[in-house]
C-alpha cells in the first residue's frame, strides 16, 4: 500500500499505526489514509495535525467519520482553535468520542454520520464555553476590518443573519447575561446589534402575518 509521505509522517508523529483496507482498525490504528491526505490537500498539514491530536483518544476509531467531523468542527469554530486550543485539547481528552460515534451510527442511512458526530461534539464544546453560541466569525471580521465600524456598508441580508444569531444567543442565556456577552463580541457595537435584532424580529413578524393571512 502506497501512503502519502505527509500522511505517514503525521501518523508516526502521533503513534497512529496504518493498517490495510481489509483490516478492522483498533484504537490507535487507522486505514483512512486517503481521508487524511484529502484533509491535508484542502486545509493544510497543521489542520490535519490538530485533528489527529484531538481524535486519537478515548477508544475512538480514527476513520473517515471521526476525521471529517473533527475537521468540520475546527473549521466552523475558529475562535475555539485560536483562543482556546488548550481547552479544546482537554475537552477531547474527556468527551466519550467512541460512544458518541456508536450513537451516531444508529442514524446510519438517515443522517450523515460525520454531520451527526460533529453536531454532538459542537454542542459539548459550546456548553463548556458557557452554553451560548458566538456570532459568526466571518461576520465579525468583516465588521472589525480596518478598526472601524462598517455598519453602513452591511447589506440587509447580512444584518438579518446577524440579527437571527443574536436572538438565538439571547434566548440561550440567563436573564441579564446577554448584555455582557454582547460586549465580548469584537467588532459588533450595541447599536448595530439592536438594529440587526430589530430587523430580524420585524422579518419574523412579517412572516407570521403572511402565513396567517
C-alpha positions in Angstrom: 0.0 0.0 0.0 1.5 3.3 -1.1 0.9 6.0 1.5 1.5 9.8 1.0 4.7 10.7 2.9 2.9 13.5 4.6 0.2 11.2 6.0 2.9 8.7 7.0 4.8 11.4 8.9 1.7 12.6 10.7 0.7 9.1 11.8 4.2 8.4 13.0 4.2 11.7 15.0 1.1 10.7 16.9 1.9 6.9 17.1 -1.0 6.0 14.9 -0.5 2.7 13.1 -1.6 2.5 9.5 -3.3 -0.8 8.6 -4.5 -2.3 5.4 -8.0 -1.7 4.0 -9.0 -5.3 4.8 -8.1 -4.9 8.5 -10.5 -3.6 11.1 -8.6 -0.8 12.9 -8.3 -0.9 16.6 -7.8 2.3 18.8 -4.6 3.9 17.8 -4.8 2.4 14.2 -6.3 3.8 11.0 -6.9 2.8 7.4 -8.3 6.2 6.5 -5.1 7.4 4.8 -7.0 8.8 1.8 -9.2 10.9 4.1 -6.1 12.3 5.9 -4.5 13.1 2.5 -7.6 14.9 1.3 -7.7 17.0 4.5 -4.0 17.9 4.1 -4.6 18.9 0.4 -7.7 21.0 1.2 -6.8 22.6 4.6 -3.0 22.0 5.2 -0.8 19.9 7.3 -1.3 21.9 10.5 -5.1 21.4 10.3 -4.6 17.7 9.9 -2.1 17.6 12.8 -4.7 19.2 15.1 -7.3 16.7 14.0 -5.1 13.7 14.8 -4.1 15.3 18.1 -7.7 15.5 19.2 -9.2 12.5 17.6 -6.9 9.6 18.6 -8.0 9.1 22.2 -11.0 7.7 24.1 -11.1 4.5 22.2 -12.5 6.3 19.1 -11.9 4.9 15.7 -9.7 7.1 13.5 -11.8 6.8 10.4 -13.5 8.9 7.8 -16.4 9.8 10.1 -14.3 11.0 13.1 -11.7 12.8 11.0 -14.3 14.6 8.9 -16.4 15.5 11.9 -13.5 17.0 13.8 -12.3 18.8 10.7 -15.7 20.4 10.2 -15.9 21.4 13.9 -12.5 23.1 13.8 -13.3 25.0 10.6 -16.7 26.0 11.9 -15.3 27.3 15.3 -12.1 29.2 14.6 -12.5 31.0 17.9 -12.1 27.7 19.8 -8.9 26.9 17.9 -7.3 30.4 18.1 -8.3 31.3 21.6 -9.0 28.1 23.5 -6.7 25.5 21.9 -5.5 24.0 25.2 -9.1 23.8 26.5 -10.1 22.2 23.2 -7.5 19.5 23.6 -8.5 18.9 27.2 -12.2 18.6 26.1 -11.3 15.9 23.5 -9.5 14.0 26.2 -12.6 13.9 28.3 -15.5 13.5 25.9 -16.7 9.9 25.1 -15.8 10.1 21.5 -16.1 6.4 20.9 -19.6 6.0 22.4 -20.7 9.2 20.6 -19.6 7.5 17.3 -21.6 4.5 18.2 -24.6 6.7 18.9 -24.2 8.4 15.5 -24.1 5.0 13.9 -27.7 4.4 15.0 -28.6 7.1 12.5 -26.8 5.5 9.6 -28.8 5.7 6.4 -30.9 8.6 7.8 -28.4 11.3 8.8 -24.8 11.7 7.5 -22.5 10.1 10.1 -19.9 12.9 10.2 -22.6 15.6 10.4 -24.3 13.8 13.4 -21.0 13.4 15.2 -19.9 17.0 14.5 -23.2 18.2 15.9 -22.7 16.3 19.2 -19.1 17.5 19.6 -20.2 21.1 18.8 -22.8 21.0 21.5 -20.3 19.8 24.1 -17.8 22.4 23.0 -20.2 25.3 23.3 -21.5 24.1 26.6 -18.0 24.2 28.0 -17.9 27.8 26.8 -21.0 28.8 28.8 -23.8 27.5 26.6 -24.1 30.4 24.2 -23.3 30.4 20.5 -20.8 33.0 19.2 -21.6 35.4 16.4 -20.3 34.2 13.1 -16.5 34.9 13.0 -16.7 35.9 9.3 -19.4 38.5 10.0 -17.5 39.9 13.0 -14.2 40.0 11.0 -15.9 42.0 8.2 -17.2 44.5 10.7 -13.9 44.9 12.5 -11.9 45.4 9.3 -9.5 48.3 9.4 -10.6 49.1 13.0 -13.8 51.0 12.2 -17.5 50.3 12.2 -18.8 49.0 8.9 -22.5 49.2 9.8 -23.3 51.5 6.9 -21.8 49.0 4.5 -23.6 45.9 5.8 -26.3 44.8 3.4 -29.8 43.9 4.7 -29.2 40.2 4.3 -26.1 40.4 6.4 -27.8 42.4 9.1 -30.7 39.9 9.1 -28.2 37.0 9.5 -26.5 38.7 12.4 -29.9 39.5 14.0 -31.1 35.9 13.9 -27.8 34.8 15.5 -28.1 37.4 18.3 -31.7 36.4 19.0 -30.7 32.8 19.4 -27.9 33.7 21.7 -30.1 35.9 23.8 -32.7 33.1 24.1 -30.0 30.7 25.3 -28.6 32.9 28.0 -30.0 33.5 31.5 -31.7 36.8 32.1 -29.2 39.7 32.4 -26.4 37.8 30.8 -26.9 38.9 27.2 -25.5 42.4 27.5 -22.1 41.3 29.0 -22.0 38.5 26.4 -22.7 41.0 23.6 -19.9 43.3 24.8 -17.4 40.4 24.3 -18.3 40.1 20.6 -15.5 42.0 18.9 -16.4 44.5 16.2 -20.2 44.5 17.0 -21.5 47.5 18.7 -24.7 47.5 20.8 -26.2 50.0 18.4 -25.6 47.8 15.4 -26.7 44.7 17.4 -30.0 46.5 18.2 -30.6 47.3 14.5 -29.9 43.7 13.4 -32.1 42.2 16.1 -35.0 44.7 15.3 -34.7 43.7 11.6 -34.8 40.0 12.5 -37.9 40.5 14.7 -39.6 42.5 12.1 -39.0 39.9 9.5 -40.3 37.1 11.7 -43.5 39.1 12.4 -44.0 39.8 8.7 -43.6 36.1 8.0 -46.1 35.2 10.7 -48.6 37.7 9.4 -48.2 36.4 5.9 -48.8 32.8 7.0 -51.9 33.8 9.0 -53.4 35.7 6.1 
